[in-house]
Amino acid sequence: MSLTMPIVIGAVLGLGIFALVRALMPSKRSAVATVARIDAMRARGAAYESQRATADAESPGRFGTMRSRVGRRVAEFYLQQGWEQRSLRADLAVLDRSWEKFLATKVLLAAVGVFFGPFLFAVIWTLGFGSSPIIPVWLALMFGALFFFLPDLEVRRDAADKRRDLRRVIGAYLDLVSMSLAGGRGLPEALMAAAEVSDGWATQRIRSALADARITGVSQWQALGSLGEELGVEELKDLSASLALVADDGAKVRESLASRAETMRHRELAEIEGSAGEKSQSMLVAQLLLCAGFLVFLIFPAAMRVFQV
């Protein structure tokens, strides 16, 4: 037992160091990774990809260079394994964050967790608790896995908040488009004019998608559908499908947009009422717990006198 455990611990640490060095070492790209990279650049636009790559390359310092290198290696490994992670990519697209930087953050946090587990065990062992040599291995694995998935929770929480704001903007955007159509503008002009009203991040994303549609030659409702697919927003995809059906009839377009905006407002109102109801219930539970604690505080002295007698 005394000889086996150091061998196991050394093997686990050696495997971790080998995986880190292997991720940092450059290797020949496979055909699958190359084709996937070309498809991604074609879908998102070569200009956007080059801008994102330039922003990644401009990370200052040695740590930024190492982070970019680790992110590229892990991203290529995901491509080779066929792990698309579409929902997570959509969350990162909503937050306008780089996929490579996100993967590098996950890997580096996992490495910190692997070293944090044995460090915590050393502190506990110094205090006189725990003596089994298998505990550092389990702590390293547990904290490594925990730190690896922590960025996912943060990204999903922040993306849910931004999608909620985006849906509110889309409802107002549809009203503006409907009013522009009622004023005599065509559908392409109305879509762009409504997106130029505000400089918020949501309208900027819509305006950029419409501007790219003019350059690439696709219809603007198809660009909105592609934006909804990228951001994971079903309202934009539904809007694209409905505009494709009634794009030639201005009256039907106005009716469709007005009814869709009204539906989104009713849904938003229902979500606000539901959130308010949940907060009211939580406040009621807190008040009940406070009352119960106060009753215990009042009854406890009398109860102690009764039981002592």
Order of alpha helices (4+ residues) and beta strands (2+ residues): alpha-alpha-alpha-alpha-alpha-alpha-alpha-alpha-alpha-alpha-alpha-alpha
